[in-house]
Amino acid sequence: MKKYRLRLTFPILMLLIIFLGILVTITTSDETINQATEPIPIITYHINIDTLDIEYGRVKRNQNLSEILAPYISLQLIDQIARNTRDVFDVRKIRPGNRYAMINTRDSLKKTLYFIYEISNTDFVVYDFRDSLHVFRDEKQVKRTVKTAAGTIRSSLWNTFVDHGMDINLALKMSDIYAWTIDFYGVQKGDNFKVIYETLTIDTVQAGVGNIIASVFQSGGDDFYSFYFVQDSVGDYFDEAAQSLQRTFLKAPLRFSRISSKFTHSRKHPILKIYRPHHGIDYAAPRGTPVVALGDGKVIMARWNGGFGRFVKIRHNSVYTSGYGHLSGYGKGIKSGTFVKQGDVIGYVGSSGLSTGPHLDFRVYKNKTPVDPLKIESPPS
């Protein structure tokens, strides 16, 4: 891995953060004084709506763009949007529950000037009807505020955050950062942490936790530091020795011939003939092909598991777990409670359970939620 020498010690970093905090406070105060003597324009989606009206709505189930826009603009213009703006945003991808806004003139005509569709909490697409159709993507301004938190473990990291009334998402971020260095299933009463982090505000609405800037977790007499550092526009977490806190997974748990089925929320099952989620990757490979552990971890299941047939499940840390299904047999010594190293043979490709032929059904779970193994970011070791 390419190593970067970080010379910021923890005390220096603290001083820098305090200094920046003071600077932000001073700047904010100056801006407040200046703004007090001037009228503040009403800006929404980066549009001045002082003399305009705005209507909000949410996409309903099975509702399409035509149904939303028909009361406001011509069918010809709606057709133009659907046909000619896919390179900016494909309107077929609007989702139920997402918010949209119509910005109209404040008069008896109520002419629609803009249609805005919110893709996410921060990203949106603007359809400008004022002259010729103009479509572009933009994002809301996110205000970042630096805060601190600290706590002492009494039962678990989760319960400690709940007891202190802290944002649970901060606990999840900490568990992600320390996933490869701290086993949060084994934290002890009396372990403690200190963290400096960002809170996000979008349009005066609290939008959760941003980056953890720095933290220290004291467990078993050891101090585990993390520092957020951006290099070439990519952020990563490092310890006090400038070593990345993240570790790599293998790209695949076997040498396979092809991917026969990808991760999807709706797939027609080859045996049951019904549509249901397939939250894994099927690797087609000859019967008996060795299957290896994606990474270091503890085997928490090695037995018959319904439609998966012979199945092995490995807990790699407090965040990631991997599963291996339809095996023909298990690797030597593989049973529940066994510790394995990355690359250890844990089983062999087979067709046990509900299967039409030899393949490996490979699954990865992050915080107990299935994720696409092909989209896991594999950081340098």
C-alpha positions in Angstrom: 0.0 0.0 0.0 1.1 3.6 -0.6 1.8 5.1 2.8 1.5 8.7 3.6 3.5 10.2 6.5 1.0 12.0 8.8 2.9 14.2 11.2 -0.2 15.5 13.1 -0.1 14.2 16.7 -3.3 14.0 18.7 -2.6 17.1 20.8 -1.7 19.2 17.8 -4.8 18.0 16.0 -6.9 19.1 19.0 -5.3 22.5 19.0 -5.9 22.8 15.3 -9.6 21.9 15.7 -10.1 24.4 18.5 -8.4 27.1 16.5 -10.7 26.4 13.5 -13.7 26.3 15.8 -12.8 29.8 17.1 -12.3 31.0 13.5 -15.6 29.7 12.4 -17.3 31.4 15.3 -15.7 34.7 14.6 -16.6 34.5 10.9 -20.2 33.6 11.7 -20.5 36.5 14.0 -19.1 38.9 11.4 -21.6 37.6 8.8 -24.5 38.0 11.3 -23.6 41.7 11.9 -23.4 42.4 8.2 -26.6 40.6 7.4 -28.6 42.4 10.0 -28.6 45.6 7.9 -29.7 43.9 4.7 -32.9 42.1 3.8 -32.3 38.4 3.6 -33.6 36.9 0.3 -35.6 33.6 0.5 -33.4 31.1 -1.3 -34.7 27.6 -2.0 -32.9 25.1 -4.3 -30.5 28.0 -4.9 -33.4 29.9 -6.5 -34.6 33.3 -5.2 -38.4 32.8 -4.5 -39.1 36.2 -2.9 -41.8 36.9 -5.5 -42.8 33.3 -6.3 -44.9 30.6 -4.8 -43.7 27.1 -4.0 -45.8 23.9 -3.7 -44.3 20.7 -2.2 -45.5 17.2 -2.8 -44.3 13.6 -2.6 -44.3 10.9 -5.3 -47.1 8.5 -4.7 -47.0 4.7 -5.2 -47.2 3.9 -9.0 -47.2 7.6 -9.9 -45.2 8.7 -12.9 -43.9 12.0 -14.1 -46.8 12.7 -16.4 -49.3 12.5 -13.6 -47.3 14.9 -11.5 -46.7 17.5 -14.2 -49.9 17.3 -16.1 -51.8 20.0 -14.0 -48.9 22.4 -14.5 -47.3 22.1 -18.0 -48.2 20.9 -21.5 -48.1 17.3 -22.5 -45.7 18.3 -25.3 -43.2 19.6 -22.7 -43.6 16.5 -20.6 -42.8 14.4 -23.6 -39.8 16.5 -24.3 -38.6 16.0 -20.7 -39.0 12.2 -20.9 -37.2 11.9 -24.2 -34.4 14.5 -24.1 -33.2 14.7 -20.5 -32.1 11.2 -19.6 -28.5 12.1 -19.7 -29.1 14.4 -16.7 -31.7 12.2 -14.9 -33.9 9.3 -16.1 -37.4 10.2 -15.0 -38.4 6.5 -15.0 -36.3 6.3 -11.8 -38.5 8.6 -9.6 -39.2 6.8 -6.4 -42.4 6.8 -4.2 -41.9 8.9 -1.1 -39.3 11.3 -2.6 -40.2 15.0 -2.4 -40.7 17.4 -5.3 -41.5 21.1 -5.6 -43.4 23.3 -8.2 -42.3 26.9 -8.2 -45.0 29.2 -9.8 -45.5 32.8 -10.4 -47.4 34.7 -7.7 -50.3 35.9 -9.8 -53.6 34.7 -11.1 -51.9 32.8 -14.0 -49.7 30.7 -11.6 -47.4 29.9 -14.4 -45.0 27.1 -13.5 -41.3 28.2 -13.8 -39.5 25.3 -12.2 -40.0 21.7 -11.2 -37.5 20.2 -8.7 -37.2 16.5 -7.9 -35.2 15.5 -4.9 -33.1 12.5 -5.7 -31.8 12.2 -2.1 -31.6 14.4 1.0 -28.8 16.4 -0.7 -29.1 15.9 -4.5 -31.8 17.3 -6.7 -32.6 17.9 -10.3 -34.0 21.2 -11.6 -36.3 21.5 -14.6 -36.3 25.2 -15.7 -39.2 26.1 -17.9 -38.7 29.9 -18.0 -37.4 30.1 -21.6 -36.4 26.9 -23.4 -36.2 23.7 -21.3 -33.1 23.7 -19.2 -32.3 20.7 -16.9 -29.4 20.3 -14.5 -28.5 18.6 -11.3 -27.5 20.4 -8.1 -27.1 19.8 -4.4 -28.2 21.5 -1.2 -25.8 23.3 0.9 -24.7 21.1 3.9 -23.7 22.9 7.0 -21.1 21.0 9.1 -20.8 21.6 12.8 -18.0 20.1 14.9 -19.0 18.5 18.1 -17.5 16.2 20.7 -18.8 13.2 22.6 -17.4 10.8 25.3 -18.7 7.9 27.2 -17.8 4.9 29.4 -19.1 1.4 28.4 -21.5 -0.2 30.9 -22.9 -3.0 28.7 -22.4 -2.3 25.0 -21.4 0.5 22.7 -25.0 0.7 21.4 -26.5 0.9 24.9 -23.9 3.5 26.0 -25.0 5.8 23.2 -28.7 5.3 24.0 -28.1 5.9 27.7 -26.3 9.2 26.9 -28.9 10.3 24.3 -26.3 10.3 21.6 -26.9 9.7 17.9 -26.9 6.0 17.2 -25.4 6.7 13.7 -22.3 7.9 15.5 -22.0 4.5 17.1 -22.4 2.8 13.8 -19.7 5.0 12.2 -17.3 4.2 15.1 -17.9 0.5 14.7 -17.2 0.8 11.0 -13.9 2.7 11.6 -12.7 0.2 14.2 -14.1 -2.9 12.6 -10.7 -4.4 12.0 -9.0 -3.4 15.3 -11.7 -3.7 18.0 -14.1 -6.6 18.5 -17.1 -4.7 19.7 -18.7 -8.0 20.7 -16.0 -8.3 23.4 -15.8 -4.7 24.8 -15.7 -4.7 28.6 -17.4 -2.6 31.2 -15.2 0.4 31.9 -13.9 0.8 28.3 -14.3 4.3 27.2 -14.2 6.6 24.1 -13.8 10.2 23.1 -14.7 11.4 19.6 -14.7 14.6 17.6 -17.3 14.5 14.8 -19.4 16.5 12.4 -23.2 17.0 12.5 -24.9 17.8 9.2 -27.7 20.4 8.7 -29.6 20.7 5.4 -32.1 23.6 5.0 -32.2 24.0 8.8 -33.0 20.3 9.2 -30.7 18.0 11.2 -29.4 15.4 8.7 -27.4 13.1 10.8 -23.7 12.6 11.4 -20.9 13.5 9.0 -17.3 12.5 9.3 -15.7 11.4 12.5 -12.6 13.7 12.6 -10.7 12.0 15.3 -11.4 9.5 18.1 -9.7 7.4 20.7 -11.2 4.1 22.1 -9.6 2.8 25.3 -10.2 -0.9 25.7 -8.3 -3.5 27.8 -5.6 -1.0 28.7 -4.9 -0.1 25.1 -5.6 3.1 23.2 -6.9 2.9 19.7 -6.7 6.2 17.8 -8.4 7.2 14.5 -7.7 10.3 12.4 -9.6 11.2 9.3 -7.3 12.2 6.4 -8.1 13.1 2.8 -5.6 12.3 0.1 -6.4 12.8 -3.6 -10.0 13.5 -2.7 -10.4 10.1 -1.0 -10.9 10.1 2.8 -9.6 7.3 5.0 -8.9 6.6 8.7 -5.4 6.2 10.1 -3.9 5.4 13.4 -1.2 7.5 15.2 1.5 5.7 13.2 -0.2 6.7 9.9 -1.4 3.1 9.1 -4.8 2.6 7.6 -7.3 1.2 10.0 -9.1 -0.7 7.2 -8.1 -4.1 5.8 -8.8 -5.8 2.5 -11.1 -8.6 1.6 -10.4 -11.1 -1.1 -12.0 -10.2 -4.4 -13.8 -13.6 -4.5 -13.8 -16.6 -2.3 -12.9 -19.1 -5.1 -11.5 -19.4 -8.6 -14.7 -19.3 -10.6 -15.6 -19.8 -14.2 -18.4 -17.2 -14.3 -21.0 -15.3 -12.3 -24.3 -17.1 -13.0 -26.5 -14.8 -10.9 -25.9 -11.4 -9.4 -27.2 -9.5 -6.4 -30.8 -8.4 -6.9 -34.0 -7.6 -5.1 -36.1 -9.6 -7.5 -35.0 -12.8 -9.3 -37.1 -15.7 -10.6 -35.9 -18.7 -8.5 -34.8 -21.5 -10.9 -36.5 -24.2 -8.8 -39.4 -22.5 -7.0 -40.3 -20.5 -10.2 -41.3 -17.4 -8.1 -39.8 -14.0 -7.9 -37.9 -13.2 -4.7 -34.7 -11.3 -3.6 -31.4 -12.9 -4.3 -29.1 -11.1 -1.9 -25.9 -12.8 -3.0 -23.6 -13.7 -5.9 -23.7 -17.2 -7.6 -20.3 -18.3 -8.8 -20.5 -21.2 -11.3 -17.6 -23.6 -10.7 -16.9 -27.3 -11.0 -18.0 -29.5 -8.1 -15.2 -29.8 -5.5 -13.6 -26.4 -6.3 -12.1 -25.2 -3.0 -14.0 -22.3 -1.3 -11.8 -20.0 0.9 -12.6 -17.5 3.7 -13.0 -14.0 2.4 -11.0 -12.7 5.4 -10.0 -13.5 9.0 -12.8 -14.4 11.3 -14.7 -16.9 13.4 -17.0 -19.6 12.0 -20.4 -19.1 13.6 -22.3 -21.6 11.5 -21.2 -24.8 9.6 -24.3 -27.0 9.1 -27.2 -27.7 6.8 -29.2 -24.5 6.4 -32.5 -25.1 4.6 -32.4 -24.1 0.9 -28.7 -23.1 1.2 -27.8 -26.7 1.9 -24.4 -27.1 3.5 -23.6 -23.6 4.7 -20.7 -21.8 6.4 -21.0 -18.4 8.0 -18.0 -16.4 9.2 -18.1 -13.3 11.4 -15.1 -11.2 10.4 -15.6 -8.4 12.9 -18.5 -6.5 14.5 -19.6 -5.2 11.1 -19.0 -7.8 8.4 -20.2 -11.4 8.1 -19.9 -13.6 5.0 -21.9 -16.7 4.0 -21.1 -19.6 1.7 -24.0 -21.9 0.5 -24.7 -25.1 -1.5 -21.4 -26.7 -0.5 -20.6 -30.3 -1.2 -18.6 -30.6 2.0 -16.7 -28.6 4.6 -13.0 -27.8 4.9 -10.8 -29.8 7.4 -11.6 -28.7 11.0 -14.4 -26.3 9.9 -17.1 -26.2 12.6 -18.9 -23.5 14.6 -16.3 -21.8 16.8 -13.3 -22.4 14.6 -11.1 -19.3 13.8 -10.0 -19.0 10.2 -7.5 -16.9 8.3 -8.1 -15.2 5.0 -7.7 -17.8 2.3 -8.2 -20.8 4.4 -10.3 -23.5 2.7 -13.7 -23.6 4.5 -15.6 -25.9 2.0 -16.0 -27.1 -1.5 -18.4 -26.2 -4.3 -21.5 -28.4 -4.6 -25.2 -28.4 -5.3 -26.7 -29.1 -1.9 -30.1 -27.6 -0.9 -32.2 -25.9 -3.5 -29.8 -25.8 -6.4 -29.9 -26.7 -10.2 -26.2 -27.4 -10.5 -22.7 -26.9 -8.9 -22.2 -23.3 -7.8 -21.4 -21.2 -4.7 -24.0 -18.9 -3.3 -21.8 -16.2 -1.7 -23.2 -13.5 0.6 -21.9 -10.6 2.6 -23.7 -8.8 5.4 -22.8 -5.4 6.8 -24.4 -4.7 10.2 -26.6 -7.8 9.5 -27.9 -6.3 6.3 -27.1 -8.0 3.0 -24.9 -6.0 0.7 -23.7 -6.6 -2.9 -20.3 -8.4 -2.6 -19.2 -6.9 -6.0 -19.7 -3.3 -4.7 -17.8 -3.6 -1.4 -15.1 -1.0 -1.4 -11.9 -3.0 -0.8 -9.4 -0.6 0.7 -5.6 -1.2 0.6 -4.2 -3.3 3.4 
